[in-house]
Amino acid sequence: MKLRLILPLAIATLAVAGCNTTKTDQRADSGSTAGTTPSGSTGGALGGGAPQAAPRVGSFGSVSETSDKAMAADFGWTDVSGDHKLSDYRGKVVFINFWGTWCPPCRRELPSLIKLREELGQEKFEIIGINVGEQPRDGSSVEAHVAKFATANKIMYPLVIGDEALVNAYGGIQVVPTTFVVDGTGRIVERIEGSRDEAGFRALIEKAM
């Protein structure tokens, strides 16, 4: 995947603890995990029902851009539980988190994201992880590689394998992680380039609610 690069933003990566999306795999070990997984983690639930048995890694379908740039572009994907789209989550605060298993700052912030999602549940909050720039070194497909990583790290929020159309719909992603905070009306209220800690994420959620 070719992702657009703007030099000043690439330089800013160092300041915001993110990874340049044009760089190669930075993992020391292709099977490495995010580090510390929240204790007592049991995984999420689908629609408030029984906990799901395994992570859901979806295939991106299409994106509908909007003339109002303040609104999050609606996009769809398909996973083992069916067809989904961003607009299904209206009424909730949604983190759209562009990330890669190859990016150390992305892995470092995962325990905070997982913990927040478990604590806040899915009635008012959800995370959608958009995986970009993945190049598995073990010969597996991107979907299989991400699913294996997600299983090891108990990532139970929806994951989508992104492509250039989705990246461009969100203004181009030069740094990962990049997180968009979308309020219950579908409006983008924050764009965060680089990682944040749990307290920082929690403050943004509370502000958007």
HUFENSUL-V73957 format. One line per field, one symbol per residue. ss: DSSP state (H for helix, E for strand, - for the rest). psi: psi as a letter, one per 40 degrees, with the letter a starting at -180 (. if undefined). burial: + if it has 9 or more other ideal C-beta (glycine too) atoms within 8 Angstrom, else -. Layout:
ss=???
psi=???
burial=???
//
This chain:
ss=------HHHHHHHHHH--EE------------------------E-----E-----EEEEEEEE------E--EEEEEE--EEEEHHHH---EEEEEEE----HHHHHHHHHHHHHHHHH----EEEEEEE----------HHHHHHHHHHHH----EEEE--HHHHHH-----EE-EEEEE----EEEEEEE----HHHHHHHHHHH-
psi=hhhhhhdddddedddefihheeiihehdheeiaebhhhieheiaihfeaiiidiihhihhciihiidheeihhhiiihadeaiiideeeieihhhhhhiidehdddddeddddddddddeaedeiihhhhhiehgheeeiidddddddddddefheihhhhiaddddddfehhdhiihhhhhaeeehheihhhiiiidddddddddde.
burial=--+-+---++-++--+-++++--------+--++--++--+--++------+--++++++--+-------+++++++++----+++--+--++++++++++++-++++++++++++++-+-+-+++++++++++-+-----++++++++++-++++++++++--++++++-+++++++++++++-+++-+++++++----++-++--+-
//
